[in-house]
C-alpha cells in the first residue's frame, strides 16, 4: 500500500476531499519525522510506537577487500506495534 492508496482509502471512508486528506497525511508524517529527529518517541494508542533506537559501536568486515571497519554508534528509527495490532497480524 502506498501513501496515495492511504489517501484514497481515508477519503472514501470520511467523505473528505483527497487534497485535504493528503495535506493531513503529509502533516502527520512530518510531525512524526520531526519528533524522531528530536529523539522523541511517538506513541499511538492501539497502533504502536515510533521509537529511536541506539545502535552500539561495532566492528565489521568488508569481505571483498578483506579489511575490518568500525561502524560508530548511531541512532535509527524503528516501529514497535501495539500488542493488539501485532496479535491481529499473526
PARO-979330 format. One record per residue: x, y, z of N, C-alpha, C in turn. Coordinates in nm, 3 decimals, decimal comma. Example, Ala and Ser with C-alpha at 12.3 -4.5 7.8 and 13.67 -1.06 7.14 Angstrom:
<atoms>
+---------+---------+---------+---------+---------+---------+---------+---------+---------+
:      nx :      ny :      nz :     cax :     cay :     caz :      cx :      cy :      cz :
+---------+---------+---------+---------+---------+---------+---------+---------+---------+
:   1,319 :  -0,569 :   0,780 :   1,230 :  -0,450 :   0,780 :   1,320 :  -0,330 :   0,780 :
:   1,285 :  -0,225 :   0,708 :   1,367 :  -0,106 :   0,714 :   1,290 :   0,003 :   0,787 :
+---------+---------+---------+---------+---------+---------+---------+---------+---------+
</atoms>
This chain:
<atoms>
+---------+---------+---------+---------+---------+---------+---------+---------+---------+
:      nx :      ny :      nz :     cax :     cay :     caz :      cx :      cy :      cz :
+---------+---------+---------+---------+---------+---------+---------+---------+---------+
:   0,084 :  -0,117 :   0,000 :   0,000 :   0,000 :   0,000 :   0,090 :   0,124 :   0,000 :
:   0,057 :   0,219 :  -0,085 :   0,135 :   0,341 :  -0,095 :   0,065 :   0,456 :  -0,021 :
:   0,134 :   0,568 :  -0,012 :   0,074 :   0,685 :   0,052 :  -0,051 :   0,729 :  -0,024 :
:  -0,046 :   0,722 :  -0,156 :  -0,163 :   0,759 :  -0,238 :  -0,280 :   0,666 :  -0,209 :
:  -0,254 :   0,537 :  -0,191 :  -0,360 :   0,442 :  -0,157 :  -0,422 :   0,475 :  -0,022 :
:  -0,338 :   0,515 :   0,074 :  -0,388 :   0,552 :   0,206 :  -0,478 :   0,675 :   0,195 :
:  -0,436 :   0,773 :   0,115 :  -0,516 :   0,895 :   0,098 :  -0,652 :   0,861 :   0,037 :
:  -0,653 :   0,775 :  -0,064 :  -0,779 :   0,735 :  -0,129 :  -0,869 :   0,662 :  -0,030 :
:  -0,811 :   0,572 :   0,047 :  -0,887 :   0,494 :   0,146 :  -0,951 :   0,585 :   0,251 :
:  -0,874 :   0,680 :   0,304 :  -0,928 :   0,772 :   0,405 :  -1,033 :   0,864 :   0,343 :
:  -1,008 :   0,911 :   0,222 :  -1,105 :   1,000 :   0,156 :  -1,238 :   0,928 :   0,135 :
:  -1,235 :   0,801 :   0,099 :  -1,359 :   0,724 :   0,081 :  -1,432 :   0,706 :   0,213 :
:  -1,359 :   0,671 :   0,319 :  -1,425 :   0,641 :   0,446 :  -1,474 :   0,765 :   0,521 :
:  -1,416 :   0,882 :   0,492 :  -1,456 :   1,004 :   0,563 :  -1,533 :   1,102 :   0,476 :
:  -1,544 :   1,076 :   0,348 :  -1,611 :   1,167 :   0,252 :  -1,545 :   1,304 :   0,245 :
:  -1,416 :   1,308 :   0,271 :  -1,339 :   1,433 :   0,257 :  -1,271 :   1,433 :   0,121 :
:  -1,232 :   1,552 :   0,078 :  -1,162 :   1,564 :  -0,050 :  -1,021 :   1,506 :  -0,037 :
:  -0,973 :   1,451 :  -0,149 :  -0,839 :   1,391 :  -0,148 :  -0,731 :   1,493 :  -0,114 :
:  -0,747 :   1,615 :  -0,160 :  -0,647 :   1,719 :  -0,135 :  -0,636 :   1,747 :   0,015 :
:  -0,748 :   1,752 :   0,084 :  -0,748 :   1,778 :   0,229 :  -0,685 :   1,660 :   0,302 :
:  -0,725 :   1,540 :   0,265 :  -0,671 :   1,420 :   0,329 :  -0,521 :   1,411 :   0,304 :
:  -0,478 :   1,441 :   0,183 :  -0,335 :   1,436 :   0,150 :  -0,257 :   1,535 :   0,237 :
:  -0,311 :   1,655 :   0,258 :  -0,246 :   1,754 :   0,342 :  -0,235 :   1,705 :   0,485 :
:  -0,341 :   1,642 :   0,536 :  -0,340 :   1,591 :   0,673 :  -0,239 :   1,477 :   0,688 :
:  -0,234 :   1,385 :   0,591 :  -0,140 :   1,273 :   0,597 :   0,004 :   1,326 :   0,592 :
:   0,029 :   1,422 :   0,505 :   0,164 :   1,481 :   0,496 :   0,202 :   1,548 :   0,628 :
:   0,107 :   1,621 :   0,688 :   0,135 :   1,689 :   0,815 :   0,162 :   1,588 :   0,926 :
:   0,087 :   1,478 :   0,928 :   0,109 :   1,373 :   1,027 :   0,249 :   1,314 :   1,012 :
:   0,287 :   1,280 :   0,890 :   0,418 :   1,221 :   0,866 :   0,530 :   1,319 :   0,901 :
:   0,510 :   1,445 :   0,871 :   0,611 :   1,547 :   0,904 :   0,624 :   1,561 :   1,056 :
:   0,512 :   1,554 :   1,126 :   0,515 :   1,562 :   1,272 :   0,590 :   1,445 :   1,334 :
:   0,567 :   1,325 :   1,281 :   0,638 :   1,207 :   1,331 :   0,787 :   1,220 :   1,303 :
:   0,822 :   1,261 :   1,182 :   0,964 :   1,276 :   1,148 :   1,033 :   1,379 :   1,236 :
:   0,967 :   1,494 :   1,256 :   1,028 :   1,600 :   1,338 :   1,047 :   1,554 :   1,482 :
:   0,951 :   1,482 :   1,537 :   0,964 :   1,431 :   1,674 :   1,080 :   1,334 :   1,684 :
:   1,094 :   1,245 :   1,586 :   1,201 :   1,147 :   1,591 :   1,338 :   1,210 :   1,569 :
:   1,343 :   1,316 :   1,490 :   1,470 :   1,388 :   1,472 :   1,514 :   1,449 :   1,604 :
:   1,416 :   1,491 :   1,686 :   1,446 :   1,546 :   1,819 :   1,470 :   1,436 :   1,923 :
:   1,473 :   1,310 :   1,879 :   1,494 :   1,193 :   1,965 :   1,375 :   1,169 :   2,059 :
:   1,254 :   1,210 :   2,018 :   1,132 :   1,187 :   2,095 :   1,055 :   1,071 :   2,034 :
:   1,004 :   0,981 :   2,118 :   0,921 :   0,871 :   2,069 :   0,780 :   0,921 :   2,043 :
:   0,710 :   0,857 :   1,949 :   0,572 :   0,893 :   1,916 :   0,484 :   0,774 :   1,951 :
:   0,391 :   0,793 :   2,044 :   0,303 :   0,686 :   2,092 :   0,165 :   0,702 :   2,030 :
:   0,117 :   0,599 :   1,961 :  -0,018 :   0,597 :   1,904 :  -0,092 :   0,480 :   1,965 :
:  -0,181 :   0,510 :   2,058 :  -0,255 :   0,406 :   2,131 :  -0,330 :   0,315 :   2,033 :
:  -0,325 :   0,186 :   2,059 :  -0,390 :   0,081 :   1,979 :  -0,324 :   0,061 :   1,842 :
:  -0,214 :   0,133 :   1,814 :  -0,144 :   0,114 :   1,687 :   0,000 :   0,074 :   1,710 :
:   0,077 :   0,160 :   1,777 :   0,216 :   0,128 :   1,804 :   0,296 :   0,251 :   1,840 :
:   0,427 :   0,234 :   1,845 :   0,517 :   0,341 :   1,885 :   0,630 :   0,353 :   1,784 :
:   0,654 :   0,476 :   1,741 :   0,772 :   0,506 :   1,661 :   0,881 :   0,544 :   1,759 :
:   0,989 :   0,468 :   1,761 :   1,095 :   0,490 :   1,858 :   1,228 :   0,515 :   1,788 :
:   1,318 :   0,579 :   1,862 :   1,455 :   0,600 :   1,814 :   1,542 :   0,502 :   1,892 :
:   1,603 :   0,407 :   1,819 :   1,689 :   0,307 :   1,882 :   1,835 :   0,346 :   1,864 :
:   1,913 :   0,316 :   1,965 :   2,056 :   0,345 :   1,960 :   2,130 :   0,216 :   1,926 :
:   2,205 :   0,219 :   1,819 :   2,288 :   0,105 :   1,780 :   2,428 :   0,125 :   1,836 :
:   2,480 :   0,024 :   1,898 :   2,613 :   0,032 :   1,959 :   2,723 :   0,031 :   1,852 :
:   2,840 :   0,080 :   1,889 :   2,957 :   0,076 :   1,801 :   2,995 :  -0,069 :   1,779 :
:   3,033 :  -0,104 :   1,656 :   3,074 :  -0,242 :   1,630 :   3,180 :  -0,247 :   1,522 :
:   3,247 :  -0,360 :   1,519 :   3,350 :  -0,385 :   1,418 :   3,292 :  -0,481 :   1,316 :
:   3,304 :  -0,447 :   1,188 :   3,252 :  -0,531 :   1,081 :   3,364 :  -0,561 :   0,982 :
:   3,336 :  -0,653 :   0,890 :   3,436 :  -0,689 :   0,790 :   3,386 :  -0,656 :   0,651 :
:   3,475 :  -0,601 :   0,570 :   3,449 :  -0,582 :   0,428 :   3,508 :  -0,705 :   0,359 :
:   3,422 :  -0,797 :   0,321 :   3,468 :  -0,926 :   0,269 :   3,543 :  -0,910 :   0,137 :
:   3,498 :  -0,820 :   0,050 :   3,563 :  -0,808 :  -0,080 :   3,707 :  -0,754 :  -0,069 :
:   3,734 :  -0,667 :   0,028 :   3,869 :  -0,613 :   0,046 :   3,944 :  -0,680 :   0,160 :
:   3,877 :  -0,768 :   0,234 :   3,934 :  -0,840 :   0,347 :   3,994 :  -0,744 :   0,451 :
:   3,913 :  -0,643 :   0,484 :   3,954 :  -0,546 :   0,585 :   3,846 :  -0,534 :   0,691 :
:   3,884 :  -0,478 :   0,804 :   3,785 :  -0,453 :   0,909 :   3,754 :  -0,304 :   0,911 :
:   3,629 :  -0,273 :   0,942 :   3,587 :  -0,134 :   0,953 :   3,512 :  -0,117 :   1,085 :
:   3,515 :   0,003 :   1,137 :   3,445 :   0,034 :   1,261 :   3,319 :   0,113 :   1,225 :
:   3,206 :   0,061 :   1,268 :   3,079 :   0,131 :   1,248 :   3,050 :   0,203 :   1,380 :
:   3,045 :   0,336 :   1,377 :   3,026 :   0,410 :   1,502 :   2,885 :   0,393 :   1,559 :
:   2,870 :   0,429 :   1,686 :   2,739 :   0,428 :   1,750 :   2,647 :   0,526 :   1,676 :
:   2,522 :   0,485 :   1,652 :   2,429 :   0,573 :   1,580 :   2,284 :   0,541 :   1,617 :
:   2,195 :   0,633 :   1,586 :   2,053 :   0,616 :   1,612 :   1,982 :   0,576 :   1,483 :
:   1,876 :   0,493 :   1,498 :   1,794 :   0,456 :   1,384 :   1,647 :   0,464 :   1,423 :
:   1,560 :   0,501 :   1,329 :   1,417 :   0,500 :   1,358 :   1,363 :   0,357 :   1,351 :
:   1,264 :   0,327 :   1,435 :   1,204 :   0,194 :   1,435 :   1,057 :   0,206 :   1,473 :
:   0,980 :   0,103 :   1,444 :   0,839 :   0,099 :   1,480 :   0,813 :  -0,027 :   1,561 :
:   0,743 :  -0,011 :   1,672 :   0,705 :  -0,124 :   1,756 :   0,553 :  -0,128 :   1,762 :
:   0,490 :  -0,230 :   1,702 :   0,343 :  -0,235 :   1,702 :   0,288 :  -0,264 :   1,842 :
:   0,164 :  -0,220 :   1,866 :   0,099 :  -0,250 :   1,993 :   0,069 :  -0,399 :   2,000 :
:   0,042 :  -0,451 :   2,119 :   0,013 :  -0,593 :   2,135 :  -0,110 :  -0,633 :   2,057 :
:  -0,215 :  -0,551 :   2,061 :  -0,338 :  -0,581 :   1,987 :  -0,314 :  -0,587 :   1,838 :
:  -0,239 :  -0,491 :   1,786 :  -0,208 :  -0,484 :   1,644 :  -0,125 :  -0,605 :   1,601 :
:  -0,023 :  -0,637 :   1,677 :   0,064 :  -0,750 :   1,645 :  -0,014 :  -0,881 :   1,649 :
:  -0,106 :  -0,894 :   1,745 :  -0,185 :  -1,017 :   1,754 :  -0,277 :  -1,033 :   1,634 :
:  -0,331 :  -0,924 :   1,584 :  -0,420 :  -0,930 :   1,466 :  -0,344 :  -0,966 :   1,339 :
:  -0,219 :  -0,923 :   1,331 :  -0,138 :  -0,955 :   1,213 :  -0,101 :  -1,103 :   1,212 :
:  -0,077 :  -1,160 :   1,333 :  -0,042 :  -1,301 :   1,343 :  -0,158 :  -1,383 :   1,300 :
+---------+---------+---------+---------+---------+---------+---------+---------+---------+
</atoms>
